Amino acid sequence: RVLVAPKSHDEMRTRLMMYAEEMLSCHVEDPETTRLVQRAMVMDADISHDIFEKTFVQMFQTLVAFMTNAQGSGLIRA
């Protein structure tokens, strides 16, 4: 929700900081969930693949789209 297309360098920087802070706060505020997901991934549980695809992969794809848009707008180099 915070990684919408930026219109300036300052907005891009602010949105990236908000994204990073939100990601870190999720891990700090709910460490049990983070540990459960990590444990499931290490054990290669079927549910971990589903969780990984629906959360981490989508977050990464959103970040990539944000950066690609910033490149296309000339806010950052390729």
All heavy atoms as a GROMACS GRO file, in nm:
protein
  622
    1ARG      N    1   0.080  -0.121   0.000
    1ARG     CA    2   0.000   0.000   0.000
    1ARG      C    3   0.084   0.126   0.000
    1ARG      O    4   0.036   0.231  -0.039
    1ARG     CB    5  -0.099  -0.003   0.114
    1ARG     CG    6  -0.037   0.015   0.249
    1ARG     CD    7  -0.145   0.023   0.358
    1ARG     NE    8  -0.081   0.054   0.481
    1ARG     CZ    9  -0.052  -0.033   0.576
    1ARG    NH1   10  -0.083  -0.159   0.559
    1ARG    NH2   11   0.008   0.005   0.685
    2VAL      N   12   0.209   0.118   0.045
    2VAL     CA   13   0.293   0.238   0.047
    2VAL      C   14   0.378   0.252  -0.078
    2VAL      O   15   0.430   0.359  -0.106
    2VAL     CB   16   0.384   0.245   0.172
    2VAL    CG1   17   0.302   0.252   0.297
    2VAL    CG2   18   0.481   0.130   0.177
    3LEU      N   19   0.389   0.144  -0.156
    3LEU     CA   20   0.475   0.149  -0.274
    3LEU      C   21   0.396   0.183  -0.400
    3LEU      O   22   0.396   0.109  -0.497
    3LEU     CB   23   0.551   0.016  -0.290
    3LEU     CG   24   0.655  -0.014  -0.184
    3LEU    CD1   25   0.724  -0.146  -0.215
    3LEU    CD2   26   0.757   0.098  -0.173
    4VAL      N   27   0.333   0.298  -0.398
    4VAL     CA   28   0.268   0.348  -0.520
    4VAL      C   29   0.370   0.432  -0.595
    4VAL      O   30   0.470   0.476  -0.539
    4VAL     CB   31   0.140   0.430  -0.487
    4VAL    CG1   32   0.036   0.342  -0.420
    4VAL    CG2   33   0.172   0.550  -0.403
    5ALA      N   34   0.346   0.455  -0.721
    5ALA     CA   35   0.442   0.525  -0.807
    5ALA      C   36   0.478   0.662  -0.749
    5ALA      O   37   0.392   0.746  -0.728
    5ALA     CB   38   0.383   0.542  -0.946
    6PRO      N   39   0.607   0.685  -0.724
    6PRO     CA   40   0.650   0.814  -0.670
    6PRO      C   41   0.659   0.919  -0.780
    6PRO      O   42   0.679   0.888  -0.897
    6PRO     CB   43   0.789   0.783  -0.614
    6PRO     CG   44   0.840   0.673  -0.702
    6PRO     CD   45   0.719   0.591  -0.739
    7LYS      N   46   0.645   1.044  -0.738
    7LYS     CA   47   0.653   1.155  -0.833
    7LYS      C   48   0.780   1.237  -0.816
    7LYS      O   49   0.808   1.325  -0.896
    7LYS     CB   50   0.530   1.244  -0.818
    7LYS     CG   51   0.400   1.172  -0.858
    7LYS     CD   52   0.279   1.260  -0.833
    7LYS     CE   53   0.149   1.195  -0.871
    7LYS     NZ   54   0.127   1.060  -0.831
    8SER      N   55   0.857   1.208  -0.711
    8SER     CA   56   0.981   1.281  -0.687
    8SER      C   57   1.079   1.193  -0.611
    8SER      O   58   1.041   1.088  -0.557
    8SER     CB   59   0.953   1.407  -0.605
    8SER     OG   60   0.915   1.373  -0.472
    9HIS      N   61   1.206   1.238  -0.606
    9HIS     CA   62   1.307   1.163  -0.531
    9HIS      C   63   1.271   1.156  -0.384
    9HIS      O   64   1.286   1.051  -0.321
    9HIS     CB   65   1.445   1.231  -0.546
    9HIS     CG   66   1.506   1.212  -0.680
    9HIS    ND1   67   1.469   1.284  -0.790
    9HIS    CD2   68   1.604   1.127  -0.722
    9HIS    CE1   69   1.539   1.246  -0.893
    9HIS    NE2   70   1.622   1.151  -0.855
   10ASP      N   71   1.225   1.268  -0.329
   10ASP     CA   72   1.188   1.271  -0.188
   10ASP      C   73   1.074   1.175  -0.157
   10ASP      O   74   1.076   1.104  -0.057
   10ASP     CB   75   1.151   1.413  -0.143
   10ASP     CG   76   1.271   1.505  -0.136
   10ASP    OD1   77   1.384   1.455  -0.120
   10ASP    OD2   78   1.252   1.628  -0.145
   11GLU      N   79   0.974   1.173  -0.244
   11GLU     CA   80   0.861   1.082  -0.224
   11GLU      C   81   0.907   0.937  -0.234
   11GLU      O   82   0.866   0.852  -0.155
   11GLU     CB   83   0.749   1.109  -0.325
   11GLU     CG   84   0.629   1.020  -0.303
   11GLU     CD   85   0.518   1.040  -0.405
   11GLU    OE1   86   0.531   1.125  -0.495
   11GLU    OE2   87   0.418   0.968  -0.395
   12MET      N   88   0.996   0.908  -0.329
   12MET     CA   89   1.046   0.773  -0.344
   12MET      C   90   1.121   0.731  -0.217
   12MET      O   91   1.099   0.622  -0.164
   12MET     CB   92   1.139   0.763  -0.464
   12MET     CG   93   1.182   0.620  -0.492
   12MET     SD   94   1.298   0.608  -0.628
   12MET     CE   95   1.448   0.647  -0.541
   13ARG      N   96   1.208   0.816  -0.168
   13ARG     CA   97   1.284   0.788  -0.046
   13ARG      C   98   1.190   0.765   0.072
   13ARG      O   99   1.206   0.670   0.149
   13ARG     CB  100   1.379   0.904  -0.018
   13ARG     CG  101   1.481   0.875   0.088
   13ARG     CD  102   1.582   0.988   0.105
   13ARG     NE  103   1.646   1.023  -0.022
   13ARG     CZ  104   1.636   1.142  -0.082
   13ARG    NH1  105   1.565   1.239  -0.028
   13ARG    NH2  106   1.698   1.166  -0.194
   14THR      N  107   1.089   0.851   0.085
   14THR     CA  108   0.993   0.840   0.194
   14THR      C  109   0.916   0.710   0.186
   14THR      O  110   0.899   0.639   0.286
   14THR     CB  111   0.895   0.959   0.193
   14THR    OG1  112   0.970   1.080   0.210
   14THR    CG2  113   0.791   0.947   0.302
   15ARG      N  114   0.871   0.674   0.067
   15ARG     CA  115   0.794   0.550   0.050
   15ARG      C  116   0.879   0.426   0.077
   15ARG      O  117   0.832   0.331   0.138
   15ARG     CB  118   0.732   0.545  -0.089
   15ARG     CG  119   0.620   0.647  -0.104
   15ARG     CD  120   0.541   0.629  -0.231
   15ARG     NE  121   0.432   0.723  -0.236
   15ARG     CZ  122   0.319   0.712  -0.166
   15ARG    NH1  123   0.301   0.610  -0.085
   15ARG    NH2  124   0.224   0.803  -0.178
   16LEU      N  125   1.006   0.428   0.036
   16LEU     CA  126   1.094   0.316   0.065
   16LEU      C  127   1.118   0.303   0.215
   16LEU      O  128   1.122   0.192   0.269
   16LEU     CB  129   1.227   0.330  -0.008
   16LEU     CG  130   1.225   0.294  -0.156
   16LEU    CD1  131   1.358   0.329  -0.222
   16LEU    CD2  132   1.193   0.148  -0.176
   17MET      N  133   1.135   0.415   0.284
   17MET     CA  134   1.153   0.413   0.430
   17MET      C  135   1.027   0.359   0.498
   17MET      O  136   1.036   0.278   0.590
   17MET     CB  137   1.186   0.553   0.482
   17MET     CG  138   1.325   0.599   0.448
   17MET     SD  139   1.454   0.497   0.522
   17MET     CE  140   1.426   0.530   0.695
   18MET      N  141   0.910   0.403   0.453
   18MET     CA  142   0.784   0.355   0.511
   18MET      C  143   0.772   0.204   0.491
   18MET      O  144   0.731   0.131   0.582
   18MET     CB  145   0.665   0.427   0.446
   18MET     CG  146   0.653   0.573   0.486
   18MET     SD  147   0.533   0.668   0.387
   18MET     CE  148   0.385   0.571   0.402
   19TYR      N  149   0.808   0.156   0.372
   19TYR     CA  150   0.802   0.014   0.341
   19TYR      C  151   0.896  -0.065   0.433
   19TYR      O  152   0.856  -0.165   0.493
   19TYR     CB  153   0.839  -0.007   0.194
   19TYR     CG  154   0.844  -0.151   0.149
   19TYR    CD1  155   0.727  -0.220   0.123
   19TYR    CD2  156   0.965  -0.217   0.132
   19TYR    CE1  157   0.729  -0.352   0.081
   19TYR    CE2  158   0.969  -0.349   0.091
   19TYR     CZ  159   0.852  -0.416   0.065
   19TYR     OH  160   0.855  -0.546   0.023
   20ALA      N  161   1.019  -0.018   0.445
   20ALA     CA  162   1.117  -0.086   0.530
   20ALA      C  163   1.072  -0.087   0.676
   20ALA      O  164   1.082  -0.190   0.744
   20ALA     CB  165   1.254  -0.020   0.517
   21GLU      N  166   1.023   0.025   0.724
   21GLU     CA  167   0.976   0.033   0.862
   21GLU      C  168   0.859  -0.060   0.886
   21GLU      O  169   0.851  -0.127   0.990
   21GLU     CB  170   0.938   0.177   0.897
   21GLU     CG  171   1.057   0.268   0.912
   21GLU     CD  172   1.018   0.415   0.927
   21GLU    OE1  173   0.898   0.449   0.922
   21GLU    OE2  174   1.112   0.496   0.943
   22GLU      N  175   0.767  -0.068   0.790
   22GLU     CA  176   0.652  -0.156   0.805
   22GLU      C  177   0.695  -0.303   0.805
   22GLU      O  178   0.646  -0.383   0.885
   22GLU     CB  179   0.551  -0.130   0.693
   22GLU     CG  180   0.419  -0.197   0.718
   22GLU     CD  181   0.310  -0.146   0.623
   22GLU    OE1  182   0.288  -0.024   0.617
   22GLU    OE2  183   0.250  -0.232   0.557
   23MET      N  184   0.788  -0.337   0.717
   23MET     CA  185   0.838  -0.475   0.713
   23MET      C  186   0.906  -0.512   0.845
   23MET      O  187   0.880  -0.618   0.901
   23MET     CB  188   0.938  -0.492   0.598
   23MET     CG  189   0.875  -0.483   0.461
   23MET     SD  190   0.760  -0.614   0.428
   23MET     CE  191   0.866  -0.756   0.439
   24LEU      N  192   0.990  -0.425   0.895
   24LEU     CA  193   1.059  -0.453   1.020
   24LEU      C  194   0.963  -0.458   1.138
   24LEU      O  195   0.976  -0.544   1.225
   24LEU     CB  196   1.168  -0.348   1.045
   24LEU     CG  197   1.290  -0.359   0.955
   24LEU    CD1  198   1.384  -0.241   0.978
   24LEU    CD2  199   1.364  -0.490   0.977
   25SER      N  200   0.866  -0.370   1.139
   25SER     CA  201   0.772  -0.369   1.251
   25SER      C  202   0.690  -0.497   1.254
   25SER      O  203   0.657  -0.548   1.362
   25SER     CB  204   0.682  -0.246   1.248
   25SER     OG  205   0.588  -0.254   1.144
   26CYS      N  206   0.659  -0.554   1.140
   26CYS     CA  207   0.586  -0.682   1.136
   26CYS      C  208   0.667  -0.790   1.206
   26CYS      O  209   0.613  -0.870   1.282
   26CYS     CB  210   0.558  -0.723   0.992
   26CYS     SG  211   0.429  -0.628   0.912
   27HIS      N  212   0.797  -0.793   1.180
   27HIS     CA  213   0.883  -0.894   1.241
   27HIS      C  214   0.902  -0.869   1.390
   27HIS      O  215   0.907  -0.963   1.468
   27HIS     CB  216   1.019  -0.899   1.170
   27HIS     CG  217   1.009  -0.947   1.030
   27HIS    ND1  218   0.978  -1.076   0.996
   27HIS    CD2  219   1.024  -0.881   0.913
   27HIS    CE1  220   0.975  -1.089   0.865
   27HIS    NE2  221   1.002  -0.972   0.812
   28VAL      N  222   0.912  -0.742   1.429
   28VAL     CA  223   0.933  -0.709   1.570
   28VAL      C  224   0.805  -0.730   1.651
   28VAL      O  225   0.809  -0.784   1.762
   28VAL     CB  226   0.982  -0.563   1.585
   28VAL    CG1  227   0.981  -0.516   1.728
   28VAL    CG2  228   1.122  -0.548   1.525
   29GLU      N  229   0.691  -0.689   1.596
   29GLU     CA  230   0.565  -0.698   1.668
   29GLU      C  231   0.508  -0.840   1.672
   29GLU      O  232   0.430  -0.873   1.761
   29GLU     CB  233   0.462  -0.603   1.606
   29GLU     CG  234   0.497  -0.457   1.626
   29GLU     CD  235   0.408  -0.362   1.548
   29GLU    OE1  236   0.307  -0.409   1.488
   29GLU    OE2  237   0.438  -0.242   1.545
   30ASP      N  238   0.546  -0.923   1.576
   30ASP     CA  239   0.492  -1.058   1.572
   30ASP      C  240   0.603  -1.159   1.540
   30ASP      O  241   0.600  -1.226   1.436
   30ASP     CB  242   0.381  -1.066   1.468
   30ASP     CG  243   0.296  -1.191   1.480
   30ASP    OD1  244   0.316  -1.269   1.576
   30ASP    OD2  245   0.210  -1.211   1.393
   31PRO      N  246   0.702  -1.170   1.630
   31PRO     CA  247   0.815  -1.258   1.600
   31PRO      C  248   0.777  -1.406   1.594
   31PRO      O  249   0.843  -1.484   1.524
   31PRO     CB  250   0.913  -1.232   1.716
   31PRO     CG  251   0.828  -1.180   1.827
   31PRO     CD  252   0.715  -1.106   1.759
   32GLU      N  253   0.669  -1.444   1.662
   32GLU     CA  254   0.628  -1.584   1.659
   32GLU      C  255   0.589  -1.629   1.519
   32GLU      O  256   0.625  -1.737   1.474
   32GLU     CB  257   0.510  -1.608   1.756
   32GLU     CG  258   0.544  -1.586   1.901
   32GLU     CD  259   0.535  -1.439   1.942
   32GLU    OE1  260   0.474  -1.359   1.869
   32GLU    OE2  261   0.592  -1.406   2.047
   33THR      N  262   0.516  -1.543   1.450
   33THR     CA  263   0.476  -1.576   1.313
   33THR      C  264   0.599  -1.587   1.223
   33THR      O  265   0.609  -1.679   1.141
   33THR     CB  266   0.378  -1.471   1.258
   33THR    OG1  267   0.264  -1.468   1.342
   33THR    CG2  268   0.337  -1.503   1.116
   34THR      N  269   0.692  -1.496   1.239
   34THR     CA  270   0.815  -1.500   1.160
   34THR      C  271   0.889  -1.631   1.185
   34THR      O  272   0.935  -1.696   1.090
   34THR     CB  273   0.906  -1.380   1.195
   34THR    OG1  274   0.836  -1.259   1.168
   34THR    CG2  275   1.034  -1.383   1.114
   35ARG      N  276   0.901  -1.671   1.311
   35ARG     CA  277   0.969  -1.796   1.343
   35ARG      C  278   0.896  -1.916   1.285
   35ARG      O  279   0.958  -2.010   1.235
   35ARG     CB  280   0.985  -1.810   1.494
   35ARG     CG  281   1.102  -1.730   1.549
   35ARG     CD  282   1.137  -1.773   1.690
   35ARG     NE  283   1.040  -1.731   1.789
   35ARG     CZ  284   1.038  -1.613   1.849
   35ARG    NH1  285   1.127  -1.523   1.818
   35ARG    NH2  286   0.946  -1.583   1.939
   36LEU      N  287   0.763  -1.915   1.291
   36LEU     CA  288   0.685  -2.027   1.236
   36LEU      C  289   0.707  -2.042   1.086
   36LEU      O  290   0.725  -2.152   1.035
   36LEU     CB  291   0.536  -2.009   1.265
   36LEU     CG  292   0.492  -2.037   1.408
   36LEU    CD1  293   0.347  -1.993   1.428
   36LEU    CD2  294   0.507  -2.184   1.439
   37VAL      N  295   0.706  -1.930   1.016
   37VAL     CA  296   0.725  -1.933   0.870
   37VAL      C  297   0.867  -1.981   0.839
   37VAL      O  298   0.887  -2.066   0.752
   37VAL     CB  299   0.698  -1.795   0.807
   37VAL    CG1  300   0.739  -1.793   0.661
   37VAL    CG2  301   0.551  -1.760   0.821
   38GLN      N  302   0.965  -1.929   0.912
   38GLN     CA  303   1.103  -1.971   0.888
   38GLN      C  304   1.121  -2.120   0.916
   38GLN      O  305   1.187  -2.191   0.840
   38GLN     CB  306   1.200  -1.890   0.974
   38GLN     CG  307   1.212  -1.747   0.929
   38GLN     CD  308   1.293  -1.661   1.024
   38GLN    OE1  309   1.310  -1.694   1.141
   38GLN    NE2  310   1.344  -1.549   0.975
   39ARG      N  311   1.063  -2.168   1.024
   39ARG     CA  312   1.074  -2.310   1.059
   39ARG      C  313   1.007  -2.397   0.952
   39ARG      O  314   1.062  -2.500   0.911
   39ARG     CB  315   1.008  -2.336   1.195
   39ARG     CG  316   1.034  -2.476   1.245
   39ARG     CD  317   0.982  -2.497   1.386
   39ARG     NE  318   1.036  -2.400   1.478
   39ARG     CZ  319   0.962  -2.329   1.565
   39ARG    NH1  320   0.832  -2.347   1.571
   39ARG    NH2  321   1.019  -2.243   1.646
   40ALA      N  322   0.891  -2.356   0.905
   40ALA     CA  323   0.821  -2.432   0.801
   40ALA      C  324   0.903  -2.436   0.672
   40ALA      O  325   0.907  -2.538   0.604
   40ALA     CB  326   0.684  -2.372   0.775
   41MET      N  327   0.971  -2.324   0.641
   41MET     CA  328   1.051  -2.321   0.520
   41MET      C  329   1.172  -2.413   0.532
   41MET      O  330   1.208  -2.482   0.437
   41MET     CB  331   1.094  -2.177   0.490
   41MET     CG  332   0.978  -2.090   0.444
   41MET     SD  333   1.021  -1.918   0.426
   41MET     CE  334   1.134  -1.927   0.289
   42VAL      N  335   1.234  -2.416   0.650
   42VAL     CA  336   1.350  -2.504   0.671
   42VAL      C  337   1.307  -2.650   0.662
   42VAL      O  338   1.379  -2.733   0.605
   42VAL     CB  339   1.416  -2.474   0.808
   42VAL    CG1  340   1.518  -2.580   0.845
   42VAL    CG2  341   1.481  -2.337   0.805
   43MET      N  342   1.191  -2.680   0.715
   43MET     CA  343   1.141  -2.817   0.712
   43MET      C  344   1.082  -2.852   0.576
   43MET      O  345   1.042  -2.964   0.552
   43MET     CB  346   1.035  -2.837   0.822
   43MET     CG  347   1.095  -2.828   0.960
   43MET     SD  348   0.976  -2.830   1.097
   43MET     CE  349   0.848  -2.938   1.042
   44ASP      N  350   1.075  -2.754   0.487
   44ASP     CA  351   1.021  -2.770   0.352
   44ASP      C  352   0.876  -2.821   0.356
   44ASP      O  353   0.837  -2.907   0.279
   44ASP     CB  354   1.108  -2.865   0.270
   44ASP     CG  355   1.082  -2.849   0.120
   44ASP    OD1  356   1.045  -2.737   0.077
   44ASP    OD2  357   1.099  -2.948   0.046
   45ALA      N  358   0.800  -2.764   0.448
   45ALA     CA  359   0.658  -2.802   0.461
   45ALA      C  360   0.579  -2.747   0.343
   45ALA      O  361   0.609  -2.640   0.291
   45ALA     CB  362   0.602  -2.747   0.592
   46ASP      N  363   0.478  -2.821   0.301
   46ASP     CA  364   0.395  -2.778   0.188
   46ASP      C  365   0.333  -2.642   0.211
   46ASP      O  366   0.324  -2.560   0.121
   46ASP     CB  367   0.285  -2.880   0.160
   46ASP     CG  368   0.340  -3.010   0.102
   46ASP    OD1  369   0.450  -3.006   0.043
   46ASP    OD2  370   0.273  -3.112   0.115
   47ILE      N  371   0.290  -2.615   0.333
   47ILE     CA  372   0.224  -2.488   0.362
   47ILE      C  373   0.321  -2.371   0.348
   47ILE      O  374   0.281  -2.261   0.312
   47ILE     CB  375   0.160  -2.490   0.503
   47ILE    CG1  376   0.069  -2.369   0.519
   47ILE    CG2  377   0.266  -2.493   0.613
   47ILE    CD1  378  -0.018  -2.375   0.642
   48SER      N  379   0.450  -2.394   0.372
   48SER     CA  380   0.546  -2.284   0.363
   48SER      C  381   0.556  -2.231   0.221
   48SER      O  382   0.573  -2.112   0.200
   48SER     CB  383   0.683  -2.327   0.414
   48SER     OG  384   0.742  -2.423   0.329
   49HIS      N  385   0.544  -2.318   0.121
   49HIS     CA  386   0.549  -2.274  -0.018
   49HIS      C  387   0.430  -2.183  -0.049
   49HIS      O  388   0.446  -2.079  -0.114
   49HIS     CB  389   0.551  -2.394  -0.113
   49HIS     CG  390   0.672  -2.478  -0.097
   49HIS    ND1  391   0.796  -2.439  -0.138
   49HIS    CD2  392   0.687  -2.601  -0.040
   49HIS    CE1  393   0.884  -2.533  -0.110
   49HIS    NE2  394   0.821  -2.632  -0.050
   50ASP      N  395   0.314  -2.221  -0.002
   50ASP     CA  396   0.194  -2.141  -0.023
   50ASP      C  397   0.206  -2.006   0.046
   50ASP      O  398   0.178  -1.902  -0.013
   50ASP     CB  399   0.072  -2.217   0.028
   50ASP     CG  400  -0.059  -2.150  -0.010
   50ASP    OD1  401  -0.072  -2.108  -0.128
   50ASP    OD2  402  -0.146  -2.139   0.078
   51ILE      N  403   0.249  -2.007   0.172
   51ILE     CA  404   0.267  -1.882   0.247
   51ILE      C  405   0.371  -1.795   0.178
   51ILE      O  406   0.352  -1.675   0.161
   51ILE     CB  407   0.310  -1.911   0.392
   51ILE    CG1  408   0.194  -1.976   0.469
   51ILE    CG2  409   0.355  -1.784   0.462
   51ILE    CD1  410   0.234  -2.031   0.604
   52PHE      N  411   0.482  -1.856   0.138
   52PHE     CA  412   0.590  -1.781   0.072
   52PHE      C  413   0.541  -1.716  -0.056
   52PHE      O  414   0.568  -1.598  -0.081
   52PHE     CB  415   0.708  -1.875   0.045
   52PHE     CG  416   0.831  -1.804  -0.001
   52PHE    CD1  417   0.912  -1.738   0.089
   52PHE    CD2  418   0.866  -1.804  -0.135
   52PHE    CE1  419   1.026  -1.672   0.047
   52PHE    CE2  420   0.979  -1.739  -0.178
   52PHE     CZ  421   1.060  -1.672  -0.087
   53GLU      N  422   0.469  -1.791  -0.138
   53GLU     CA  423   0.417  -1.738  -0.265
   53GLU      C  424   0.318  -1.624  -0.243
   53GLU      O  425   0.319  -1.525  -0.316
   53GLU     CB  426   0.350  -1.849  -0.347
   53GLU     CG  427   0.446  -1.948  -0.406
   53GLU     CD  428   0.531  -1.890  -0.518
   53GLU    OE1  429   0.481  -1.804  -0.593
   53GLU    OE2  430   0.647  -1.931  -0.529
   54LYS      N  431   0.232  -1.638  -0.144
   54LYS     CA  432   0.127  -1.539  -0.122
   54LYS      C  433   0.174  -1.415  -0.047
   54LYS      O  434   0.105  -1.314  -0.047
   54LYS     CB  435   0.010  -1.602  -0.047
   54LYS     CG  436  -0.068  -1.700  -0.131
   54LYS     CD  437  -0.184  -1.757  -0.056
   54LYS     CE  438  -0.263  -1.853  -0.145
   54LYS     NZ  439  -0.371  -1.918  -0.074
   55THR      N  440   0.289  -1.422   0.017
   55THR     CA  441   0.335  -1.307   0.095
   55THR      C  442   0.467  -1.253   0.042
   55THR      O  443   0.471  -1.148  -0.020
   55THR     CB  444   0.349  -1.344   0.244
   55THR    OG1  445   0.438  -1.455   0.258
   55THR    CG2  446   0.215  -1.375   0.306
   56PHE      N  447   0.575  -1.326   0.067
   56PHE     CA  448   0.707  -1.275   0.036
   56PHE      C  449   0.730  -1.251  -0.113
   56PHE      O  450   0.786  -1.149  -0.152
   56PHE     CB  451   0.815  -1.368   0.092
   56PHE     CG  452   0.810  -1.380   0.242
   56PHE    CD1  453   0.765  -1.494   0.302
   56PHE    CD2  454   0.847  -1.272   0.321
   56PHE    CE1  455   0.758  -1.504   0.439
   56PHE    CE2  456   0.841  -1.281   0.459
   56PHE     CZ  457   0.797  -1.397   0.519
   57VAL      N  458   0.684  -1.342  -0.196
   57VAL     CA  459   0.701  -1.324  -0.341
   57VAL      C  460   0.621  -1.203  -0.388
   57VAL      O  461   0.671  -1.120  -0.465
   57VAL     CB  462   0.662  -1.452  -0.418
   57VAL    CG1  463   0.659  -1.425  -0.568
   57VAL    CG2  464   0.760  -1.564  -0.387
   58GLN      N  465   0.499  -1.188  -0.340
   58GLN     CA  466   0.417  -1.072  -0.380
   58GLN      C  467   0.479  -0.941  -0.330
   58GLN      O  468   0.477  -0.841  -0.402
   58GLN     CB  469   0.275  -1.087  -0.328
   58GLN     CG  470   0.197  -1.192  -0.404
   58GLN     CD  471   0.053  -1.203  -0.359
   58GLN    OE1  472   0.007  -1.129  -0.274
   58GLN    NE2  473  -0.019  -1.298  -0.415
   59MET      N  474   0.534  -0.941  -0.209
   59MET     CA  475   0.599  -0.819  -0.159
   59MET      C  476   0.720  -0.785  -0.244
   59MET      O  477   0.743  -0.668  -0.277
   59MET     CB  478   0.640  -0.836  -0.012
   59MET     CG  479   0.521  -0.839   0.082
   59MET     SD  480   0.565  -0.844   0.256
   59MET     CE  481   0.652  -0.999   0.269
   60PHE      N  482   0.798  -0.886  -0.281
   60PHE     CA  483   0.914  -0.863  -0.366
   60PHE      C  484   0.872  -0.811  -0.503
   60PHE      O  485   0.932  -0.717  -0.555
   60PHE     CB  486   0.996  -0.992  -0.381
   60PHE     CG  487   1.117  -0.975  -0.467
   60PHE    CD1  488   1.227  -0.904  -0.422
   60PHE    CD2  489   1.120  -1.030  -0.594
   60PHE    CE1  490   1.338  -0.888  -0.503
   60PHE    CE2  491   1.230  -1.014  -0.676
   60PHE     CZ  492   1.340  -0.943  -0.630
   61GLN      N  493   0.769  -0.870  -0.561
   61GLN     CA  494   0.721  -0.824  -0.692
   61GLN      C  495   0.671  -0.680  -0.685
   61GLN      O  496   0.692  -0.602  -0.778
   61GLN     CB  497   0.611  -0.917  -0.743
   61GLN     CG  498   0.662  -1.053  -0.782
   61GLN     CD  499   0.552  -1.153  -0.812
   61GLN    OE1  500   0.438  -1.139  -0.767
   61GLN    NE2  501   0.586  -1.258  -0.887
   62THR      N  502   0.608  -0.643  -0.575
   62THR     CA  503   0.562  -0.505  -0.557
   62THR      C  504   0.681  -0.411  -0.549
   62THR      O  505   0.681  -0.303  -0.609
   62THR     CB  506   0.475  -0.493  -0.430
   62THR    OG1  507   0.363  -0.580  -0.444
   62THR    CG2  508   0.426  -0.351  -0.409
   63LEU      N  509   0.785  -0.451  -0.477
   63LEU     CA  510   0.905  -0.369  -0.466
   63LEU      C  511   0.974  -0.354  -0.601
   63LEU      O  512   1.016  -0.244  -0.639
   63LEU     CB  513   1.001  -0.429  -0.364
   63LEU     CG  514   1.132  -0.356  -0.342
   63LEU    CD1  515   1.106  -0.213  -0.292
   63LEU    CD2  516   1.219  -0.432  -0.243
   64VAL      N  517   0.981  -0.464  -0.678
   64VAL     CA  518   1.041  -0.458  -0.811
   64VAL      C  519   0.962  -0.365  -0.902
   64VAL      O  520   1.019  -0.282  -0.974
   64VAL     CB  521   1.052  -0.600  -0.873
   64VAL    CG1  522   1.086  -0.593  -1.022
   64VAL    CG2  523   1.155  -0.682  -0.798
   65ALA      N  524   0.829  -0.372  -0.898
   65ALA     CA  525   0.745  -0.284  -0.979
   65ALA      C  526   0.766  -0.138  -0.940
   65ALA      O  527   0.773  -0.050  -1.026
   65ALA     CB  528   0.598  -0.323  -0.965
   66PHE      N  529   0.777  -0.112  -0.810
   66PHE     CA  530   0.802   0.025  -0.761
   66PHE      C  531   0.934   0.078  -0.816
   66PHE      O  532   0.940   0.190  -0.866
   66PHE     CB  533   0.804   0.023  -0.608
   66PHE     CG  534   0.835   0.156  -0.545
   66PHE    CD1  535   0.737   0.251  -0.530
   66PHE    CD2  536   0.963   0.182  -0.499
   66PHE    CE1  537   0.765   0.373  -0.470
   66PHE    CE2  538   0.992   0.303  -0.438
   66PHE     CZ  539   0.892   0.399  -0.424
   67MET      N  540   1.039  -0.004  -0.807
   67MET     CA  541   1.171   0.039  -0.855
   67MET      C  542   1.172   0.054  -1.008
   67MET      O  543   1.232   0.148  -1.060
   67MET     CB  544   1.278  -0.061  -0.810
   67MET     CG  545   1.289  -0.073  -0.659
   67MET     SD  546   1.326   0.082  -0.576
   67MET     CE  547   1.499   0.095  -0.607
   68THR      N  548   1.105  -0.036  -1.078
   68THR     CA  549   1.097  -0.027  -1.224
   68THR      C  550   1.025   0.100  -1.266
   68THR      O  551   1.067   0.170  -1.359
   68THR     CB  552   1.026  -0.151  -1.282
   68THR    OG1  553   1.099  -0.267  -1.244
   68THR    CG2  554   1.015  -0.144  -1.432
   69ASN      N  555   0.917   0.133  -1.195
   69ASN     CA  556   0.844   0.256  -1.223
   69ASN      C  557   0.932   0.378  -1.198
   69ASN      O  558   0.932   0.473  -1.276
   69ASN     CB  559   0.716   0.263  -1.138
   69ASN     CG  560   0.633   0.384  -1.171
   69ASN    OD1  561   0.668   0.495  -1.138
   69ASN    ND2  562   0.522   0.360  -1.238
   70ALA      N  563   1.008   0.374  -1.090
   70ALA     CA  564   1.099   0.487  -1.058
   70ALA      C  565   1.206   0.502  -1.166
   70ALA      O  566   1.242   0.613  -1.203
   70ALA     CB  567   1.162   0.466  -0.921
   71GLN      N  568   1.254   0.389  -1.219
   71GLN     CA  569   1.350   0.394  -1.329
   71GLN      C  570   1.286   0.456  -1.453
   71GLN      O  571   1.345   0.543  -1.518
   71GLN     CB  572   1.402   0.255  -1.363
   71GLN     CG  573   1.499   0.199  -1.264
   71GLN     CD  574   1.538   0.057  -1.296
   71GLN    OE1  575   1.465  -0.016  -1.364
   71GLN    NE2  576   1.652   0.015  -1.245
   72GLY      N  577   1.166   0.411  -1.485
   72GLY     CA  578   1.096   0.463  -1.602
   72GLY      C  579   1.065   0.612  -1.591
   72GLY      O  580   1.059   0.682  -1.692
   73SER      N  581   1.049   0.659  -1.468
   73SER     CA  582   1.021   0.802  -1.446
   73SER      C  583   1.149   0.884  -1.437
   73SER      O  584   1.143   1.005  -1.420
   73SER     CB  585   0.941   0.819  -1.316
   73SER     OG  586   0.818   0.753  -1.325
   74GLY      N  587   1.263   0.817  -1.444
   74GLY     CA  588   1.390   0.889  -1.437
   74GLY      C  589   1.431   0.927  -1.296
   74GLY      O  590   1.520   1.010  -1.278
   75LEU      N  591   1.368   0.867  -1.195
   75LEU     CA  592   1.403   0.901  -1.057
   75LEU      C  593   1.527   0.827  -1.009
   75LEU      O  594   1.597   0.874  -0.921
   75LEU     CB  595   1.285   0.868  -0.964
   75LEU     CG  596   1.158   0.950  -0.989
   75LEU    CD1  597   1.044   0.902  -0.899
   75LEU    CD2  598   1.186   1.098  -0.964
   76ILE      N  599   1.554   0.710  -1.068
   76ILE     CA  600   1.675   0.635  -1.038
   76ILE      C  601   1.732   0.579  -1.166
   76ILE      O  602   1.663   0.566  -1.267
   76ILE     CB  603   1.648   0.520  -0.937
   76ILE    CG1  604   1.545   0.421  -0.990
   76ILE    CG2  605   1.608   0.575  -0.801
   76ILE    CD1  606   1.527   0.298  -0.903
   77ARG      N  607   1.860   0.545  -1.160
   77ARG     CA  608   1.926   0.487  -1.277
   77ARG      C  609   1.890   0.340  -1.291
   77ARG      O  610   1.850   0.276  -1.194
   77ARG     CB  611   2.077   0.501  -1.265
   77ARG     CG  612   2.125   0.645  -1.278
   77ARG     CD  613   2.272   0.648  -1.269
   77ARG     NE  614   2.306   0.633  -1.126
   77ARG     CZ  615   2.427   0.645  -1.076
   77ARG    NH1  616   2.529   0.664  -1.155
   77ARG    NH2  617   2.449   0.630  -0.948
   78ALA      N  618   1.907   0.290  -1.409
   78ALA     CA  619   1.878   0.148  -1.436
   78ALA      C  620   1.975   0.058  -1.361
   78ALA      O  621   2.082   0.093  -1.328
   78ALA     CB  622   1.888   0.121  -1.586
   0.00000   0.00000   0.00000
